[in-house]
Amino acid sequence: MKNKQLVLITGVGKQTGIGFETARQLANMNYQVIITSRKQEAADNLAGILIEEGLDLVPMALDVTDETMVKAVAEKIDLRFGKLDVLINNATSFPDKFDTAGVDLIDIKNVFDSNFIGAWSTIKYFTPLLKKSEHARIVNVSSGSGSFSGEEFNLLNPWRDVISAYSISKLALNGLTLKAAIDLKEYNILVNAATPGVTATYEILASFGGRPVSEGAKSIVLAATLPKGGPTGKFFKNGEIIGW
Ligand SMILES: NC(=O)c1ccc[n+]([C@@H]2O[C@H](COP(=O)([O-])OP(=O)(O)OC[C@H]3O[C@@H](n4cnc5c(N)ncnc54)[C@H](OP(=O)(O)O)[C@@H]3O)[C@@H](O)[C@H]2O)c1
């Protein structure tokens, strides 16, 4: 058990989500996976499902917008495991308004808080643990809708219904990925962004031709399992580097 690589995934609050399926795939690859949800009960229940499948999961409560909580989880992991090998920033919130001028400022702030500052906060507090790993990796789960390429719709080919605050928060997350990759290179920590592509985690996404969650999650898993000395500061989909 002790030789297993340890992964932490944020935003594993739903059985239908990409985070849950990513946890399942990594645990099946012999990783020990800490699944975190902002509700302890959800983390316990979801971990329980995978533990029943014989997988090695640890549930923890983590709201990425709560700095005290992020710090406390980092301390808990340090005490219990002494290191972290892979951090996957998957947590995301979506506002319900799409239009740039129509979206409420409070929604923009909340989206940036969870999708961008939340990821920065986990990078800040978990980096000391990642520095203790032999093969550390950070994967920021991004979206083609916040890029200039790579999806059917993107910032240069916008789709009327792309959620504005969400997409711009992912653009910021991509920028954070690039900067963190440079800063953490000397510690051999690979920092990459990855998009699952349009994935049928919600009915509306299924109606837009979203692919199965197993495929979306695989795209994240491939970025999380890059070999030591692999690429850093890149944007991945399906294991391939795509343009920002
Ligand atoms: N599905 C797609 O087509 C698609 C496409 C491109 C990118 N992505 C990206 O893939 C990732 C997973 O998306 P998904 O479709 O699986 O969505 P999802 O099921 O809604 O998963 C997002 C999870 O993030 C959690 N969350 C929200 N705010 C949080 C916070 N402050 N702290 C901790 N957790 C928080 C939510 O928790 P609750 O359950 O408590 O609400 C939810 O469980 C996201 O980063 C998303 O941007 C998805």
Ligand as a Chemical Component Dictionary entry (heavy atoms), coordinates in Angstrom:
data_LIG
# 
_chem_comp.id                   LIG 
_chem_comp.type                 NON-POLYMER 
_chem_comp.pdbx_formal_charge   0 
_chem_comp.three_letter_code    LIG 
# 
loop_
_chem_comp_atom.comp_id 
_chem_comp_atom.atom_id 
_chem_comp_atom.alt_atom_id 
_chem_comp_atom.type_symbol 
_chem_comp_atom.charge 
_chem_comp_atom.model_Cartn_x 
_chem_comp_atom.model_Cartn_y 
_chem_comp_atom.model_Cartn_z 
_chem_comp_atom.pdbx_ordinal 
LIG N1  N1  N 0  -18.878 17.898 -18.702 1  
LIG C1  C1  C 0  -18.296 18.535 -19.702 2  
LIG O1  O1  O 0  -18.767 18.529 -20.856 3  
LIG C2  C2  C 0  -17.010 19.281 -19.470 4  
LIG C3  C3  C 0  -16.384 19.864 -20.588 5  
LIG C4  C4  C 0  -15.174 20.533 -20.385 6  
LIG C5  C5  C 0  -14.648 20.618 -19.114 7  
LIG N2  N2  N 1  -15.303 20.036 -18.061 8  
LIG C6  C6  C 0  -14.671 20.141 -16.746 9  
LIG O2  O2  O 0  -14.625 18.859 -16.128 10 
LIG C7  C7  C 0  -14.697 19.009 -14.707 11 
LIG C8  C8  C 0  -15.794 18.130 -14.143 12 
LIG O3  O3  O 0  -17.025 18.536 -14.719 13 
LIG P1  P1  P 0  -18.372 17.692 -14.565 14 
LIG O4  O4  O 0  -19.072 17.777 -15.862 15 
LIG O5  O5  O -1 -18.064 16.379 -13.959 16 
LIG O6  O6  O 0  -19.182 18.613 -13.562 17 
LIG P2  P2  P 0  -19.867 18.323 -12.143 18 
LIG O7  O7  O 0  -20.459 16.938 -12.120 19 
LIG O8  O8  O 0  -20.782 19.462 -11.870 20 
LIG O9  O9  O 0  -18.633 18.334 -11.170 21 
LIG C9  C9  C 0  -18.120 19.493 -10.594 22 
LIG C10 C10 C 0  -18.028 19.252 -9.109  23 
LIG O10 O10 O 0  -17.352 20.373 -8.538  24 
LIG C11 C11 C 0  -17.887 20.549 -7.270  25 
LIG N3  N3  N 0  -17.639 21.886 -6.726  26 
LIG C12 C12 C 0  -18.192 23.064 -7.084  27 
LIG N4  N4  N 0  -17.698 24.053 -6.323  28 
LIG C13 C13 C 0  -16.829 23.476 -5.454  29 
LIG C14 C14 C 0  -16.025 23.965 -4.407  30 
LIG N5  N5  N 0  -16.027 25.265 -4.077  31 
LIG N6  N6  N 0  -15.224 23.107 -3.725  32 
LIG C15 C15 C 0  -15.225 21.791 -4.026  33 
LIG N7  N7  N 0  -16.011 21.252 -4.997  34 
LIG C16 C16 C 0  -16.795 22.099 -5.699  35 
LIG C17 C17 C 0  -19.376 20.277 -7.395  36 
LIG O11 O11 O 0  -19.825 19.947 -6.112  37 
LIG P3  P3  P 0  -21.348 19.655 -5.696  38 
LIG O12 O12 O 0  -21.602 18.260 -6.191  39 
LIG O13 O13 O 0  -21.312 19.768 -4.217  40 
LIG O14 O14 O 0  -22.184 20.672 -6.389  41 
LIG C18 C18 C 0  -19.391 19.148 -8.412  42 
LIG O15 O15 O 0  -19.493 17.881 -7.783  43 
LIG C19 C19 C 0  -14.908 20.500 -14.447 44 
LIG O16 O16 O 0  -13.682 21.118 -14.153 45 
LIG C20 C20 C 0  -15.459 21.004 -15.772 46 
LIG O17 O17 O 0  -15.187 22.372 -15.982 47 
LIG C21 C21 C 0  -16.457 19.385 -18.213 48 
# 
loop_
_chem_comp_bond.comp_id 
_chem_comp_bond.atom_id_1 
_chem_comp_bond.atom_id_2 
_chem_comp_bond.value_order 
_chem_comp_bond.pdbx_ordinal 
LIG N1  C1  SING 1  
LIG C1  O1  DOUB 2  
LIG C1  C2  SING 3  
LIG C2  C3  SING 4  
LIG C2  C21 DOUB 5  
LIG C3  C4  DOUB 6  
LIG C4  C5  SING 7  
LIG C5  N2  DOUB 8  
LIG N2  C6  SING 9  
LIG N2  C21 SING 10 
LIG C6  O2  SING 11 
LIG C6  C20 SING 12 
LIG O2  C7  SING 13 
LIG C7  C8  SING 14 
LIG C7  C19 SING 15 
LIG C8  O3  SING 16 
LIG O3  P1  SING 17 
LIG P1  O4  DOUB 18 
LIG P1  O5  SING 19 
LIG P1  O6  SING 20 
LIG O6  P2  SING 21 
LIG P2  O7  DOUB 22 
LIG P2  O8  SING 23 
LIG P2  O9  SING 24 
LIG O9  C9  SING 25 
LIG C9  C10 SING 26 
LIG C10 O10 SING 27 
LIG C10 C18 SING 28 
LIG O10 C11 SING 29 
LIG C11 N3  SING 30 
LIG C11 C17 SING 31 
LIG N3  C12 SING 32 
LIG N3  C16 SING 33 
LIG C12 N4  DOUB 34 
LIG N4  C13 SING 35 
LIG C13 C14 SING 36 
LIG C13 C16 DOUB 37 
LIG C14 N5  SING 38 
LIG C14 N6  DOUB 39 
LIG N6  C15 SING 40 
LIG C15 N7  DOUB 41 
LIG N7  C16 SING 42 
LIG C17 O11 SING 43 
LIG C17 C18 SING 44 
LIG O11 P3  SING 45 
LIG P3  O12 DOUB 46 
LIG P3  O13 SING 47 
LIG P3  O14 SING 48 
LIG C18 O15 SING 49 
LIG C19 O16 SING 50 
LIG C19 C20 SING 51 
LIG C20 O17 SING 52 
# 
